[in-house]
Amino acid sequence: MDGTQEETNRRIASAELSDSALHRAAVALRQWGYLKPDSPIEREGRLTADAYSAIDRYGRRWHGTQEFNLDDPIIIGGIIDWISRRQCDMPDPAEGGIGTAAFGAPTGRWGRGNLSWSANVTGSGLSQGFVDGVLTTAFAVWSATSPFFTFTRVSGPADIQVQFGGSALRGTFGTPGGVAGSAGPPPTGRLLLDSSEGWTNPVLPGSPVPLLLSVAIHEIGHVLGLSHSTSETSVMYPYDIQSGVLDGETLGAIQSLYGWQPQTWLGDRGSEEGPALAIAGQWGALGNSAPGQVAMAW
């Protein structure tokens, strides 16, 4: 696309979008790391070059690199509308670099698995008992993946603090049907939920899972160190969050992060020598070994 056409598309797209949509897009793109904090999204009636680039990179990340383009200003509007329907505002991993392809590079790791949690329901319009019950179920979904985790509800200070609030708590909160949750990586333990959401609405359309449960499961994934997935079937996909169970991809992600178990002493065997590094593999046709596993051997 040449510079003249790009300028035209920026102007048309800006004219067709409401100020509120542009504002929400700007807040979100800054929050998720696509737009610098001090970069405007619009200037003199057209999208800025920085905003246009941010929308382009966001669209390519979430809609694929082969088919996506910004030749049509309607597509720009569609991407901004898509941005407004994202349910989690955890920033996306930095583009490029080395990381697991599907579920993203981990954002951190807890050094222990016995974690406490508490919930402040002030402003949510929900009862403490209801919220505690849903969160207990959500934490149980994750603890079932590995004996590494045990989650305990406490009434005072906790490793993981759940809090409800509006735009004063989080700039992307305050719009029902938009961003519903946010969380910080280990060891912050911060899990925030938008009090403007209709949490008492039993389910999302087409989903048998209560909205609060599915969003809580997703955000706990972030609290434990997982980033977003670009797979629509993953619990860690930030759109249309409506799963009550962990998918295979997410299981692989969490187990790769916390899968190592403490060494167990085997009383019926031993060695006077210290442990050595061993490589297990298969011998090829030319006699060379193709390593498959690395282990400690006695």
KAKAKA-V730747 format. One line per field, one symbol per residue. phi: phi as a letter, one per 40 degrees, with the letter a starting at -180 (. if undefined). burial: I if it has 24 or more other ideal C-beta (glycine too) atoms within 12 Angstrom, else O. Layout:
phi: ???
burial: ???
This chain:
phi: .cccccccccccccccbcdcccccccdcccccgcbcdbcccaafgaccccccccccccccccbgccccabcbcccdccccccdcbccbbddcddcggbacccbgccciaccabcbcaabbcdgcgbcccccccccdccccdccccaccbbbbcbcbdacbbcabibcccaccchbdgbcbaaabcdbcgcbbbcccccccccacdgbcbddcccccdcccdcdchcbcbcccccdcccbfcabbbcccccdccccccbccbdcbcbccaiaccccbcbbbabccccgccbdbbbacbb
burial: OOOOOIOOIIOIIIOIIOOOIIIIIIIIIIIIOIIOOOOIIIOOOIIIOIIIIIIIIIIOIIOOOOOOOIOOIOIIIIIIIIIIIIIIIIIIIOOOOOOIOIIIIIIOOIOOIOIIIIIIIOOIOIOOOOIIOIIIIIIIIIIOIIOIIOIOIOOOOIIIIIIIIIOOIIIIIIIOOIIIIIIIIIOOIIIIIIIIIOIOOOOIOOOOIIIIIIIIIIIIIIIIIIIIIIIOOIIIIIIIIIIIOIIOIIIIIIIOIIOOOOOOOOOOOOOOOOOOOOOOOOOOOOOOOOOOOOOOOO
